[in-house]
Amino acid sequence: MSKKQPKATSDQTLQWIREKFIGPRRKRAVAELERLEREHGCLVPKTIVEAARKPNSPLHTFFEWNDSVAAQKYRLLQATMLVRHVKVTIEAPDMEPREVRAYVTPYHGQGYVRIERALSDEDMRRQLLAQAREDLEAFKRRYEALQELDALFAAIDTALKTKKKRPKKAA
C-alpha cells in the first residue's frame, strides 16, 4: 500500500511540524540539536543532516532518505522559492512606489495569485490582512527577549487592536 503524498503548498513547514515534530520524538530531537550546537559551536544544516544520516540518530526520521522522493520535494521547494522571489513595484497616488512580492498566498497553501488580484478582491485582501496579523504576532514571539524592540512591540500591539469597523446588521 502506498502512502498518500502531501499536496505541495507554501505552508509545507507547518504541515511537516504537525506530522513529525511532536511528542517524545520532539524532545529527543531537541536534545540532539542542543548536543550538536555544544559540539560545533552553532547549528548549520549540513552538520544536522550528517548527524541525522545515522539510522539510530534521534534526527533520522525527520528527513526523507529516499533520494527520488527527496529530489521531488526539493524541486517543489525550489518552485516555491522561485515564485516568492518575483517582485513588482506597486504605485499609488498617495504613497511612494514600493517593491513587493508579485505573488501571494491569500489562502494558506492553496496556491499563489498576483498581488494586484489579491488586493482588489475583498475576501483575498481580508485573508492577507489576517495573515499579516499572524505574522506580526509571530515576530513578537520570536524577538520578545529583545527589550530594544519594546517600542516596536507597542506599535504592533496598537496596530493589532485596530480593526476595520463593520457595518451594523439590520434588525
N, C-alpha and C positions, 0 to 999 in steps of 0.2 A: 504494500500500500504506500503510495507516495504522499508526502506532506504537501499541504496547500501552501504555495509560496505567498508571502505577504505582498500586497499591492505596493508598488513603488510610490512613495509620497515624499513631500518636502518635510514631513514630520516623522521621518524614519527613526530618528534618535529616540524620541519619546516612545514610539512603539517598541523599540528594542529594549528600553529600560523597563517597560511594563512586562515584557516577556521574560527577560533574562536577569535583570538586576534586582532581585527580590530575595527575602528570607535569609537563611544561613549561608547560601552561596554568596550573597552580597557581603556579609561580614567577613568571610574568608578572603574574598577578592580585595576588599578594602585593606585588610591586614597585609596582604601580599603587596599591594601598591605602596603601603607605608614602608614595608621592608625594602622594596626596590628604591624608594626615594632615599632612605637612610644609606643604603649601599652605594648608590650612584650620585647622590647629591641633589638630584632632581629627577622628575619623570619625563621621559621622552617616548613617543610612540614606538620607536624601533626597539628600545630596551624592553618595553612592556610586551611586544609581540614575541621577542626572543624568549622571554621568561615563560610566556604562555604556550610556546611550542611543546613543552614537556606535557605529556598526557596527564600526569598527576598534579600539574600546577592548578591552583585554585582559579586561575585566569583562563585556563584552556577552553572551557565550554562557552566562554563569551565570544569566541572567534569562530568564523567559518573556515574550516580547514580543507574543504573540497574546493580545489582551485577553479573548477568550472563555475561553480555557484558564486564563489568569491569574485571572480572576474566579472560576472554579470552584475553583481551588486555594486562593484566599483564603477562600472560603466554607468549605472543608474545614478550613482553619486556624482560622477563627472557631468552627466547631463543636467543634474540639479545645479551644480556649481556654474555651469555654462550659462544657464538661464538667469541665475541670481547675479551674475556679473555684467549683464547688459544694462546700460544706463541711458536715460533720456533726460533732457532738460525741460523742466516744467516752467512755463512763463505765464504770469497773470498780471493784470494791470496794477494790482495793489501790493505786489511783492517783488523782490529781487528774483531773477531766474535761479532755479535750484536743480542740481543734478540728483536724480533719484533712480531707484531701480525701475527698469522698464516693465517688469512683470512682478506681480504679487500673487499671493495665495489667500484670497479672502475667506475661503472655507478650508480649514485645516486639512491638508493632504489631498485636496480634490482638484489639484491642478493649478496652473498659472494662468493669469489673464493680464492684458495690458493695464498699466496703472490708470490710464485715461478712462478705460471702461469701468474699472473698479470704483473710481472716484465719481463717475456720473451715474452709477446705479445705486439707488438708496440702500438696498439690502447689503450689497457688497461693501459699500462705504461704512455702514454700521458694523459689519464684521471686522473690517480693518481697524476701526476705532477700538473695538473690543480687544483685538489682538495687541494694539498699541498699549492699552491699559495693562494687559497681562505682561507685556514686555517691560513696562515701567516698574511694575511690582517685582518682577524677576531681577531687574537691575538693582533695585533697592536691596533685595535679599542678598544678592551677590556681593555688594560692596558696603553693606551696613556697618562693617567693622571700621571703615574709614571715616573718622569724625570730620575730616576735612570736607566731606561731601554733605554735611548736615543741612546747609542752606539749600543745596540742590534737592535733597530729600524732602525738605519742607515745601519747595516749589512743586515737586512731583505730587506730594500729598494734596496740595491745593488743586492741582490740575485733575487729579483723580476724583476729587469730591465734586468738581464742576461737571454736571451732566446737562445734556441738551434737554430743555423743557419740552414736555409732550403736551399736545392739546388735550383738554379735559374731554372725557367721554360724555356724550349726551345722555341724559337720564331717561 
